Structure formats: structure tokens, C-alpha cells
Amino acid sequence: MGKKVLISGASIAGPALAYWLGRHGFDVTVVELAPRLREGGQAVDFRGTTHLTVLERMGVLDDLRRIRTGGSPMTFVDERGRTRLHLPADFAGGDIEVLRGDLARVLYEHSLPYADYVFGDSVTELRQDADAVRVRFRSGRTDTFDLVVGADGLHSNVRRLAFGPEERYVRHLGHYAAVWSLPNYPGIGLDEGSVGVNTPGRFASVGTDHRNPDTARAFFVFAADRLAYDRHDPEQQKAIVTEAFAGVGWDVPRLLATLDDADDLYFDSISRADVPSWADGRVALVGDAACGATIGGMGTGTGIVAAYVLAGELAAANGDHTTAFARYERLLRPYAQGCQKGAAGTFLAPGRLGLPLRNRLLSRPRILNWMLEQGKKATSLELPDYRLPEAAAADGAFREMYA
């Protein structure tokens, strides 16, 4: 097919899209601002037939099963360490749960034969006309592409350049989340999954890395209006987290003390992206850039599915982006919006009365099973089966041989 496509972002949706576009015969370049693949981050999960089918078609399902966390049952305690609620692994971890950094590495490795990667650079200017998109990069170089895709997350740079300022499309949902690694330590009951404490508007938990028992991972969520801070200054972010959890009991002071030495802190708002149209001319969005919802919105699975569909529609339309982008959005938008609805709800409950009510409700097996079934329904989509060029060629040769 030969069309040149630039993908901005090498986290999850970007490498997945690069893999499928490369398999369909596109000439793919992925540009990523970070100097290397980003490690760490929270555990992410896949659930339901649709997610697993796309992973299987990519050839990564067995790889992910080998590095799965084993699931993350969650125990909620009070500030004195007394158990108040226990949730099974399949509630939080779905069918497969992996660390975000591990998933990014697997997708990157599978896409390498089909795409060129440029790390430590980013897009600074997009100029498109009827024939191409002219791109200027932070490094100063310029290039021309047939298509550009923003797979660069909730704070998408491509969306800002091509569609407009972030505040038009990203809505703050009233909370922030922080994740970091720390040395594991005894005496906290981490033999199975994670343990966390809730106070009104604050949730702090810690869980063992199943593949490395010497390492644990902290996960904090707190309620706050939109904060002004430097997204590239981890020291400022550490100070925000420390202040937000001052005075919380249980093991929270001990966990906060490990922040100083953390070199993999992830900190961001819990927000939702709603973009009226996922394409503008030759520029399109995929994953969180188009329809993200931080934590609980099943954005990772949605991004994987969206990458598969976008690449497949471009191939089915023989590179006609106008047709392909419209079909991609028509198929994916209702699905993505359904997945967005669950963001952050389990971790925080309003007020002191809300916490015991949530605990009582989620302690009932019938309610828990109903919620699990709703989650599977939300991730269900009838997937098109896009033919890859080598499969089509092999089928044609077979027909010719036996004609």
C-alpha cells in the first residue's frame, strides 16, 4: 500500500496501531517524546471476548499470559488496619492483568518489524492540505506524511495542534492518581493482591509485584479541584501527594516516606476526553487522545481495539482516509463511550456515610456478579475480521492452484 503514516505516542495504542498498519502494508513511523519506553505505571486489565480476540489476532496473548500479575484481589481496611471489604481478583483484574510498562514493551517488540521508532522527539507543527501533512519536529527536522495519528494519550499533543486546546476536550473528574514502586516490606498482609485504606475523598493502597516479591507498588487517589502543576516535575508532584494524604492513618506515612526515592512516579488527573470528531482531514486520534477516561474507564482495552479497527478500515478502504476515518468512528464511538462510564467509581465514595454503604453493597455476591457482567457487556463489540495481505495472497494462490 505504501502510504506514509506518522503515529505520535509509543505507549499502548501507538505500538498496537503501528503493528496493524505495518502488517497491512503501510509505511509507519512512531515518534515518542520520552527518550525510551516508559516503564512502571499501574496494572491494566483486559476483560471479555473482544479484548482477548484482538490480543490473540495480534499474537501477543500468550506473551501477556506469561507476564500477567496473577490478578489483584483488593482488601479495604480502616485507618487502624481492620478489614472492611474484600474484592476478588476478577473484579479488579479482569481476564488478564499486566503492568502497563510490561504491556508497552510487548507491543513495542511485536511492532518493531513493521515500524520505525524515533524516541526523544515530538511534533511541534502540523500543516495539511489535500495531498499530505507536513510535520515539523522538536528536533528541527521536517517530513511529509500521508496521514498523522495522535496516539499520545489524554494530554495529546497532536490533538492540541490539529483540533485545538486541551480544555475544549478534556474534562476533569475531580480526582488525581499517583502510582510508584517501592521496596516490599513485611507485616502489611500483601501475600495476596493489594491492601488499601479509604477515608472520605482519599484512597491509598499498596500491593506486591507477583513476579518480584522484593518490590511493591503504591496506588493513591484523592479528590481535588483542578490543580496547577508542572507535568514534567516529579518533585512538585510528590509534594502534592504528600500534602493530600497528610494525617491519614494505617500505613500511609510509611508509604509516603518512600516517595523521595521513587524514580518512576506516575501522577495525573482523573479526567475524560470527549472529542466531537476523531478526525480532521488527514489527522486522526486513537486511544485516550480520542476517548480516554483515566482509571476504571477500560481505556487500555479500548485503545487496543481502536487500533485494530482503525488500521483495518484504512486497509479496507485502500488508504482512503475520508472513508476509513468515518467508518472507524462510527463503529468505535458507541463502544468507547460505554467503556468510559466507570472511571474511578470503586475507589472513592462520598462522605463517611458513603464508604460503609459501598462496602456493604460490594460485599454482596449478587451485586458483585452483576457488576462483573456489566463490565463484560461494556467491552463487547462484534469485531470485523480484516484480511491481512499475506492471508489474502495465500488464499488467492490456493484458489488458483485448485481452479
LUMKE-493871 format. One record per residue (C-alpha): residue in one letter; x, y, z. Coordinates in steps of 0.25 Angstrom, whole numbers, plus 2048, in hexadecimal, padded with zeros to 3 digits. Example, Ala and Ser with C-alpha at 12.3 -4.5 7.8 and 13.67 -1.06 7.14 Angstrom:
2
a8317EE81F
s8377FC81D
***
This chain:
403
m800800800
g80C809803
k805815809
k80D81C814
v80781D821
l80D82482E
i80882083B
s80B829847
g80C821854
a813813857
s80B80F864
i7FF806861
a7F680A855
g80280F84D
p80A80284C
a7FD7FA84A
l7F980383E
a808802839
y8077F3839
w7FA7F2832
l7FD7FD828
g80B7F7825
r8047E9823
h7FA7F0819
g8067F5811
f807804815
d81480B817
v81380E826
t81C81882F
v81981983E
v81E825845
e81F826855
l82383185D
a829829868
p838824866
r834815867
l82880D86A
r821811877
e822807882
g81980588E
g80B80A88F
q7FF804895
a7F97F6892
v7F07F6886
d7E67EB882
f7DF7E5877
r7D17DE878
g7C77D786F
t7C87D1861
t7CA7DD859
h7D77E1861
l7DC7D3860
t7D97D1852
v7E17DD84D
l7ED7D9856
e7EC7CB850
r7EC7D1842
m7F87D9845
g8007CD84A
v8027D3858
l7F87CC860
d8027C0865
d80D7CB868
l8037D2871
r7FF7C6878
r80D7C387B
i80F7D0882
r8027D2888
t8017D7896
g7F97CB89B
g7ED7D589D
s7EB7DF8A8
p7E17DC8B3
m7DF7E88BB
t7DD7E98CA
f7D87F68D0
v7DC7FA8DF
d7D98058E8
e7E380E8EE
r7E68048F9
g7E87F98EF
r7DB7F18F1
t7D57EB8E5
r7C97F18DF
l7C77EB8D1
h7CE7E18C9
l7CC7E18BA
p7D17D48B1
a7DB7D58A7
d7D27D489B
f7CB7E189F
a7D77EA89F
g7E07E2895
g7D67DC88A
d7DB7D0882
i7E97D5881
e7F07DF889
v7FE7E4886
l8077F088A
r8067FC880
g8157FC87D
d8157ED87A
l80A7EF870
a8107FA869
r81D7F2868
v8167E6862
l80E7EF858
y81B7F6854
e8237EA851
h8177E4849
s8167F0841
l8257F283E
p8267EA831
y81B7F382C
a81E801830
d82A80B832
y82B811840
v83081F844
f832822853
g83582F859
d82D83784F
s81F83D84D
v816844843
t817853844
e80F857838
l80585182E
r801857821
q7F884F818
d7F285180A
a7EA848801
d7F683F7FE
a7FF83E80A
v802842819
r80F84A81A
v815848828
r82084F830
f82684983C
r82C84E848
s83A849843
g838853838
r83784982D
t82B849823
d82483E81C
t81783B814
f80D830816
d80082C810
l7FA82A81E
v7FC82E82C
v7F6827838
g7F782C847
a7F8820850
d7FF82985A
g7F5828866
l7EB83186E
h7F483D86C
s7F683A85D
n800844856
v7FA840849
r7EC84384D
r7F1851852
l7F8854845
a7ED84F83C
f7E0851844
g7E285C84E
p7E685E85D
e7E4852867
e7DA85A86F
r7D0858864
y7D0849864
v7D5844872
r7CC84587E
h7D284488C
l7CA83A894
g7CE83F8A2
h7D98368A6
y7E88338A4
a7F08268A4
a7FE8228A7
v8068158A5
w8148128A9
s81D8068AC
l8248038BA
p82B7F88C1
n8227EE8C7
y8217EC8D6
p81B7E28DF
g80F7E48E8
i8057EA8DF
g7FE7DE8DA
l8027DE8CC
d8027CF8C9
e7F67D18C0
g7F37DD8B8
s7F37EB8BE
v7EE7F18CB
g7E98008CC
v7E280A8D5
n7D78138D1
t7D48208D8
p7CA82A8D2
g7D082F8C5
r7DD8278C7
f7E18188C3
a7EF8138C6
s7F48058C3
v8007FC8C1
g8027EE8BA
t80D7E58B8
d8137E38AA
h8107D48A8
r81C7D289F
n8257D98A8
p8227D78B7
d82C7E18BB
t8247EC8B4
a8177F38B8
r80E7FD8B1
a8078088B7
f7FA80E8B1
f7F481B8B7
v7E78228B2
f7E282F8B8
a7D78398B6
a7DB8478B1
d7D78528A8
r7E085489C
l7EE8578A1
a7F986089A
y80685889A
d811854890
r80E84788A
h81D845888
d821848896
p82083B89F
e8258428AB
q81A84C8AB
q8108408A9
k8168398B5
a8138458BD
i8058468B9
v8038378BC
t8098398CA
e8018458CD
a7F483E8C8
f7F68328D2
a7FB8398DE
g7F58348EA
v7EF8278E4
g7F281B8ED
w7F580C8EB
d80280A8E3
v8018178DB
p80C81F8E2
r8158138DF
l8118138D0
l8138228CF
a8218218D4
t8258188C8
l8218238BE
d82E82B8C0
d83681F8B9
a82B81B8AF
d83081D8A1
d824818899
l81982189F
y80C822896
f80382D89A
d7F8833893
s7E9838894
i7DE82E892
s7D7834886
r7CF83187A
a7D183586B
d7C5837863
v7C983C854
p7BD83E84B
s7C483983F
w7D0830840
a7D6834832
d7D984282C
g7DD84081D
r7E983781D
v7EB83782C
a7E482D835
l7E4829844
v7E481C84B
g7E4816859
d7E4820865
a7E682C85B
a7D882A855
c7D0824861
g7D982286D
a7D482087B
t7DF81F886
i7DD81388F
g7D180A88E
g7CD80E880
m7D480287A
g7DC80B871
t7E780186E
g7DE7F7868
t7D6801861
g7E380785B
i7E87F9856
v7DA7F6850
a7DA804849
a7E8802843
y7E37F583D
v7D77FB837
l7DE808832
a7E980082B
g7DF7F6825
e7D6801820
l7E1808819
a7E57FC813
a7D77F880F
a7D6806808
n7E3804801
g7E9810809
d7DD819806
h7DD821813
t7D0828812
t7C881B811
a7D181381B
f7D081E826
a7C181F825
r7BF810826
y7C980F831
e7C2819839
r7B4814836
l7B880683B
l7C080A847
r7BA81784D
p7AE810854
y7B7805859
a7C180F85F
q7B7818865
g7B180B86C
c7BE808872
q7C1816877
k7B6816881
g7BD80E88C
a7C881788F
a7CD81889D
g7C08148A4
t7C48088AC
f7D080F8B4
l7C981B8B9
a7BB81D8C0
p7B582A8C4
g7B682D8D3
r7B78248DF
l7A981E8DC
g7AD81B8CE
l7B88128D2
p7B18088DB
l7A58078D0
r7AF8048C5
n7B57F98CE
r7A87F38D1
l7A37F38C3
l7B07ED8BD
s7B17E28C8
r7A47DC8C2
p7A87D18B7
r79B7D48AF
i79F7E38AD
l7AE7E08AA
n7AA7D68A0
w7A07DF899
m7AB7EA899
l7B57E0892
e7AB7DC888
q7A87EB885
g7B77ED883
k7B87E1879
k7AC7E7871
a7B27F5871
t7BF7EF86A
s7B77E6860
l7B87EA851
e7B57E2844
l7C37E383E
p7C57E482F
d7CF7D982A
y7D97E2821
r7E17D9817
l7F07DB818
p7F77DC80B
e7FF7CF80D
a7F27C8810
a7EB7CD804
a7F77C97FB
a7F77BB801
d7E87BA7FF
g7E97BE7F0
a7F57B57EE
f7EC7A97F3
r7E17AD7EB
e7E97AE7DE
m7F07A07E1
y7E37997E2
a7DB7A17D8
***
